[in-house]
Amino acid sequence: MAEEKQVDVVVIGGGAAGLSAALTLARARRRVVVVDAREPRNAPAAGVHGWLTRDGIPPAALVTIGAREVEQYGGRIRYARAVAARRTPDGFVVDTDRGEPLHARRLLAATGLTDELPQIDGLRERWGRDVVHCPYCHGWEIRDRPIGVLGSVHHALLFRQWSASVTLLRHTSPAPDAQEAEHLAARGIAVVEGVVSALEVADDRLAGARLESGRVVPIAALALAPLLGAQDALLLGLGAETARHPSGAGTHVVADAGGRTSVPGVWVAGNVTDVVAGVVQSAAGGVTAAASINADLVAEDTRVAVDRRRAERFSAELERVNAERVLGARRHGLDSLLSPPS
Ligand SMILES: Cc1cc2nc3c(=O)[nH]c(=O)nc-3n(C[C@H](O)[C@H](O)[C@H](O)COP(=O)(O)OP(=O)(O)OC[C@H]3O[C@@H](n4cnc5c(N)ncnc54)[C@H](O)[C@@H]3O)c2cc1C
């Protein structure tokens, strides 16, 4: 592999995790390319909340600024989808749907996750607006409004922190047990039986949840817990290990605290490995993984330098110089011994 064709790290995914990793790697003077399909998970939301100094920034603006910061240090961004990744004798090759394959010594996947939403008419269109999942991302924006919570007692008790008007819509979930029922009652949370079939919208605002019975429960926001699935297809192809996340919220790619997966040379960061991480935690995961990758590359660079140095000690040129220094004219062997002394 020609040196100039291979970069140190290809980062797949240019959201908060991937860009933070790329920034750290570029500042560590590593050659890094980010491949990004430009579909960050929070794209439907108007603003990113809980990001200190940038609270409320539109998701698209966050990644635009991030990409610029990476490029400022020599990192490259390729807007494309990675469609395959495979191991080579000296690293990895990543095929994309645009441009030449990318060769790298190490891989970092920061591909995020998909939110699997329930099949309810009109729900997908409201996702990230008045249909939400995360109280810390959206709770403030829907405070004091009538909030419906789909199926989860835990979520209902949580969102009660933001509004006194919370209704648990049982939908397809089991009935609360005695203790849960007591908790809900104590917090003034009504429980409505019946499957939700559609959302009612008026003037581009959520107005209610329609049940199969035809009854409409008036709500201004709906909270739910989607099933979370790591975008792990490329990693599975490389043999990475996945598991159910300890939170029970979905699947994730298993990695150590530094983001190192079970596949040598492959790291992960952000929602692909930590499905409950927000933007700040995902960015932090990117920085941690970048430092771990850089340490691994430093170790490899050192190994290579030591091998080269040892090889140089026994080079033909060094042997010639040493022999001349020690043996002088006798270095050519028997000839000098056979010739009579003058
Ligand atoms: C509606 C909504 C609102 C949210 N609001 C907030 C909030 O206010 N505050 C907060 O802290 N968190 C919020 N979150 C959570 C937040 O979205 C995640 O924490 C964050 O996006 C995770 O960052 P990431 O870099 O891991 O993944 P992402 O931001 O999803 O980035 C992954 C990137 O990888 C790319 N990608 C995936 N596969 C490939 C491939 N094969 N090739 C190339 N590129 C690929 C995607 O296109 C995407 O650009 C919200 C989530 C949702 C769903």
The ligand as a MOL file (V3000), in Angstrom:
LIG
                    3D

  0  0  0     0  0            999 V3000
M  V30 BEGIN CTAB
M  V30 COUNTS 53 58 0 0 0
M  V30 BEGIN ATOM
M  V30 1 C -35.6960 13.8370 17.6550 0
M  V30 2 C -34.4780 13.7920 18.5150 0
M  V30 3 C -34.0780 14.9180 19.2060 0
M  V30 4 C -32.9300 14.8700 19.9950 0
M  V30 5 N -32.5900 15.9920 20.6960 0
M  V30 6 C -31.4990 15.9510 21.4760 0
M  V30 7 C -31.1390 17.0940 22.2560 0
M  V30 8 O -31.8210 18.1180 22.2440 0
M  V30 9 N -30.0360 17.0000 23.0430 0
M  V30 10 C -29.2720 15.8620 23.1100 0
M  V30 11 O -28.2750 15.8430 23.8320 0
M  V30 12 N -29.5860 14.7790 22.3720 0
M  V30 13 C -30.6700 14.8000 21.5670 0
M  V30 14 N -31.0070 13.6960 20.8350 0
M  V30 15 C -30.0700 12.5530 20.8150 0
M  V30 16 C -29.0040 12.8110 19.7410 0
M  V30 17 O -29.6150 12.7910 18.4810 0
M  V30 18 C -27.9010 11.7580 19.8040 0
M  V30 19 O -27.3500 11.7520 21.0940 0
M  V30 20 C -26.7740 12.0730 18.8210 0
M  V30 21 O -27.2850 12.3300 17.5450 0
M  V30 22 C -25.7860 10.9150 18.7730 0
M  V30 23 O -24.6870 11.3070 17.9970 0
M  V30 24 P -23.9310 10.2510 17.0400 0
M  V30 25 O -22.8290 11.0160 16.4320 0
M  V30 26 O -23.6560 9.0170 17.7910 0
M  V30 27 O -25.0300 9.8390 15.9360 0
M  V30 28 P -25.7390 10.7590 14.7970 0
M  V30 29 O -25.8530 12.1720 15.2420 0
M  V30 30 O -27.0090 10.0550 14.4690 0
M  V30 31 O -24.7300 10.6990 13.6120 0
M  V30 32 C -24.4930 9.5070 12.9010 0
M  V30 33 C -24.0590 9.9090 11.5030 0
M  V30 34 O -23.5690 8.7360 10.8450 0
M  V30 35 C -24.0600 8.7360 9.5310 0
M  V30 36 N -24.0340 7.3540 9.0320 0
M  V30 37 C -24.6780 6.2570 9.4820 0
M  V30 38 N -24.3620 5.1790 8.7450 0
M  V30 39 C -23.4800 5.6110 7.8030 0
M  V30 40 C -22.7760 4.9800 6.7360 0
M  V30 41 N -22.9180 3.6880 6.4790 0
M  V30 42 N -21.9600 5.7350 5.9680 0
M  V30 43 C -21.7920 7.0550 6.2020 0
M  V30 44 N -22.4370 7.7050 7.2060 0
M  V30 45 C -23.2640 6.9920 7.9900 0
M  V30 46 C -25.4600 9.3100 9.6220 0
M  V30 47 O -25.9060 9.7740 8.3680 0
M  V30 48 C -25.2170 10.4330 10.6370 0
M  V30 49 O -24.8610 11.6330 10.0000 0
M  V30 50 C -32.1750 13.7000 20.0770 0
M  V30 51 C -32.5730 12.5480 19.3680 0
M  V30 52 C -33.7110 12.5950 18.6060 0
M  V30 53 C -34.1630 11.3610 17.8850 0
M  V30 END ATOM
M  V30 BEGIN BOND
M  V30 1 1 1 2
M  V30 2 1 2 3
M  V30 3 2 2 52
M  V30 4 2 3 4
M  V30 5 1 4 5
M  V30 6 1 4 50
M  V30 7 2 5 6
M  V30 8 1 6 7
M  V30 9 1 6 13
M  V30 10 2 7 8
M  V30 11 1 7 9
M  V30 12 1 9 10
M  V30 13 2 10 11
M  V30 14 1 10 12
M  V30 15 2 12 13
M  V30 16 1 13 14
M  V30 17 1 14 15
M  V30 18 1 14 50
M  V30 19 1 15 16
M  V30 20 1 16 17
M  V30 21 1 16 18
M  V30 22 1 18 19
M  V30 23 1 18 20
M  V30 24 1 20 21
M  V30 25 1 20 22
M  V30 26 1 22 23
M  V30 27 1 23 24
M  V30 28 2 24 25
M  V30 29 1 24 26
M  V30 30 1 24 27
M  V30 31 1 27 28
M  V30 32 2 28 29
M  V30 33 1 28 30
M  V30 34 1 28 31
M  V30 35 1 31 32
M  V30 36 1 32 33
M  V30 37 1 33 34
M  V30 38 1 33 48
M  V30 39 1 34 35
M  V30 40 1 35 36
M  V30 41 1 35 46
M  V30 42 1 36 37
M  V30 43 1 36 45
M  V30 44 2 37 38
M  V30 45 1 38 39
M  V30 46 1 39 40
M  V30 47 2 39 45
M  V30 48 1 40 41
M  V30 49 2 40 42
M  V30 50 1 42 43
M  V30 51 2 43 44
M  V30 52 1 44 45
M  V30 53 1 46 47
M  V30 54 1 46 48
M  V30 55 1 48 49
M  V30 56 2 50 51
M  V30 57 1 51 52
M  V30 58 1 52 53
M  V30 END BOND
M  V30 END CTAB
M  END
